[in-house]
Amino acid sequence: MKNLATFCLLTIIIATGCKTTDGNSTNTMKPTSSKPAYAMAIHGGAGAISKANMPPEKEKEYKAALDSALTIGEQILQKGGSAMDAVTQTIVFLENCPLFNAGRGAVFTHEGKNELDASIMDGTSQKAGAVGGVTTVKNPIRLARAVMEQSAHVLLTGQGAEQFAREKGLEMVDPKWFFTQERWDGLQKALEAEKKDARTGSLESADYKFGTVGCVALDQNGHLAAGTSTGGMTNKRWNRLGDSPIIGAGTYASNDACAVSCTGHGEYFIRYAVAYDICAQMTYGGKTLEQATQHTVMEKLVAKGGSGGLIALDTLGNICQPFNSEGMYRGWVKPGQRYVGIYKE
Ligand code: ASP
């Protein structure tokens, strides 16, 4: 029965061509006669990102960084490396890049600290690891993976997570490593705005730019993996955690359906278990990746007021990157094909 369903799905995909949904529009790629040997998609956050407010130099920097991230993951997948390794290494690169709100370049909390969250999930074993609120671990995605592979747990937070990182020999840094002037200025702006009007300085602010990073990959063995890493939201407090370290909300992967990494206003993504919701619609509702992602991002989240987007990749190599915000830093790669984008198209 399952084989028959897979065969039917495969036939439909081959007949209609391999689709990549991007932003609000659907870009149909050249029909492929079989699924690609590998595929990978990334995001660098969604939000109020418009061409009008983007200096051309900055745009170039973002595009170059996204392109380099794709190269890192693609080189691993090309050589037959695992989806888990591609996701980990690609996110490590994005965490080290100060342009994005993850690792170096993370946003600041109300008290002026960087508290980092990350998660990773293996679609084959469905094992997962996640960390919340770490302040001295250079690459939180590596720690999330260590939690998955070297502990009996899924989610560690705060000082305990840091202690675990030290015990496992992960690279620790002075919190200053994460500092960037731009993010610091962003906090000062939010604090000023909050003094005038509690709402504009809050996470609800309409001109909010997210900047979380994420990656989903399909390797040559047909295995999926997903990962997400973030500094959370500017001016967050009380040890707030968003969706990024929550398996099922910000990150999910299952070889039965797809791999998903989200970015946006985390509270909404937690409430609607967004990453798992995409997989569940495919598994239980028979929806395609495109139908499932469009429904959740463009209908459900829009109706509820949840701003953001996601990247999703299924076992056939279909990629969807919908977002309901003004823009989303994003890209994808398959053998011989590559895309990098920022705004709606
Ligand atoms: N989803 C993240 C959070 O709520 C923020 C982001 O995507 O930029 O913490």
Boltz pocket constraint, residues with backbone or C-beta under 6 A from the ligand:
constraints:
  - pocket:
      binder: B
      contacts: [[A, 45], [A, 46], [A, 101], [A, 209], [A, 210], [A, 211], [A, 212], [A, 230], [A, 231], [A, 232], [A, 233], [A, 241], [A, 242], [A, 243], [A, 244], [A, 262], [A, 263], [A, 264], [A, 265], [A, 266], [A, 267]]
      max_distance: 6.0
